[in-house]
Amino acid sequence: MASVQDDVLKITEKYIMETYGRYPVTLVRGEGCRVWDSGGKEYIDFLSGLAVNGLGHCHPAVVAAIREQAGRLLHVSNLYHIAPQAELAKLLVTHSFADKVFFANSGAEANEAAIKLARKYAKDRGEDDRYEIVSMIQSFHGRTLATVTATGQKKFHHGFEPLVPGFHYVPFNDISAAEAVVTHKTCAVMVEPVQGEGGVHIAAEGYLPALKELCRDRGALLIFDEVQCGMGRTGRLFAYEHFKVAPDIMTLAKALGGGVPIGAMLATDVVSKSFVPGTHASTFGGNPLSCAAGVAVMKTLLAPGFLGDVDVRSRYFLKSLQDLQKRHRVIREIRILGLMIGAELEEDGVAIARECLDRGFLINCTMGNVLRFLPPLIITEEEIDALMAVLDRILP
Ligand SMILES: Cc1ncc(COP(=O)(O)O)c(C=O)c1O
């Protein structure tokens, strides 16, 4: 008799486009930091659905908010006022640099909105030639045509040319390179304070403030893409708080909905004014269900002590990885901010991630040789110990 797993595999192969290289595992249930597959095997999740399940799987506050909202009102158009949307916007603004929010459904859409807002802001000021965006080599901003163009990795561009005009790339953490490229034609510089897909690279001390000053001097806006590093991931609500600088525009998605699709683009008042009725929109953006989940996520993250605990767990994770590194010189470098963690290896890491899966641990390998850990922010020391014991066995 065919197992549920076999059935899902066959149906997936037959009916779903092959855009993902999937492991032969079907995850069917989750709770906290654990997930279970269709055969009942348990896994400890150190990936969080790629930084989405920041509060863990099926967090009770998120589940309760979704249940309550699902029974009340699932969707209405943005032609009307939406109470959970207003509540979430107020929470985001109250706890960030921003004055206004635009809601979308994903990280790419939030970034698409940011790019459009930056261009529109320049046009509104009569600067028709100021439309260029400068982004970083090895960045990742999404898969729509504009955001894949903003993504500074050729492998994601291949086959989709011609790309959107007006994009330039500079090395991350190199302010001289940015100075050479940001001109009177630049409407915005776009940067992840911590690059995620690019291999967990953290902005160097002073780099983001220097970028801000450069943007101010040359009349460009600064956009922080916090789709992956925002929402408590780094131990602060927003990663920019570590770097003593605020952007003009910031994008969020992933963990904002606690597992429900949502994106958000936040901006200062003066910049926000360039979006008026008719300039930009989204049918589902700010949907009552996703915003109710977002409110529950925000309130949980803001509860006293929650983010402080992320710092404690981060220090424990770092110490554990450093101990591991002493025994396994294959670990070249550890990069960590809060619970956004990369361990760069001297060799390919894809097989290591696969071996972890077989042994009941979800991790990720990015850029070929960076083991990436994005555990739920509630991961325990015992769970970290369990992962380290497995890595100790697997690593050469
Ligand atoms: C920094 C960053 N920006 C944007 C995106 C795109 O988000 P989405 O897949 O929700 O469109 C991602 C996704 O990994 C990301 O890490």
The ligand as an SDF file (V2000), in Angstrom:
LIG
                    3D

 16 16  0  0  0  0  0  0  0  0999 V2000
   15.8520   39.7620    2.4180 C   0  0  0  0  0  0  0  0  0  0  0  0
   14.7380   39.2070    1.5910 C   0  0  0  0  0  0  0  0  0  0  0  0
   14.0060   40.0400    0.8410 N   0  0  0  0  0  0  0  0  0  0  0  0
   12.9890   39.5960    0.0990 C   0  0  0  0  0  0  0  0  0  0  0  0
   12.6590   38.2580    0.0450 C   0  0  0  0  0  0  0  0  0  0  0  0
   11.5160   37.7920   -0.8010 C   0  0  0  0  0  0  0  0  0  0  0  0
   10.4500   37.4500    0.0020 O   0  0  0  0  0  0  0  0  0  0  0  0
    9.2260   36.5810   -0.5700 P   0  0  0  0  0  0  0  0  0  0  0  0
    9.7710   35.2190   -0.8690 O   0  0  0  0  0  0  0  0  0  0  0  0
    8.2140   36.6040    0.5360 O   0  0  0  0  0  0  0  0  0  0  0  0
    8.7460   37.2800   -1.8030 O   0  0  0  0  0  0  0  0  0  0  0  0
   13.4060   37.3520    0.8140 C   0  0  0  0  0  0  0  0  0  0  0  0
   13.0980   35.9120    0.7740 C   0  0  0  0  0  0  0  0  0  0  0  0
   13.8850   35.0810    1.1390 O   0  0  0  0  0  0  0  0  0  0  0  0
   14.4700   37.8380    1.5990 C   0  0  0  0  0  0  0  0  0  0  0  0
   15.2070   37.0190    2.3470 O   0  0  0  0  0  0  0  0  0  0  0  0
  1  2  1  0
  2  3  1  0
  2 15  2  0
  3  4  2  0
  4  5  1  0
  5  6  1  0
  5 12  2  0
  6  7  1  0
  7  8  1  0
  8  9  2  0
  8 10  1  0
  8 11  1  0
 12 13  1  0
 12 15  1  0
 13 14  2  0
 15 16  1  0
M  END
$$$$
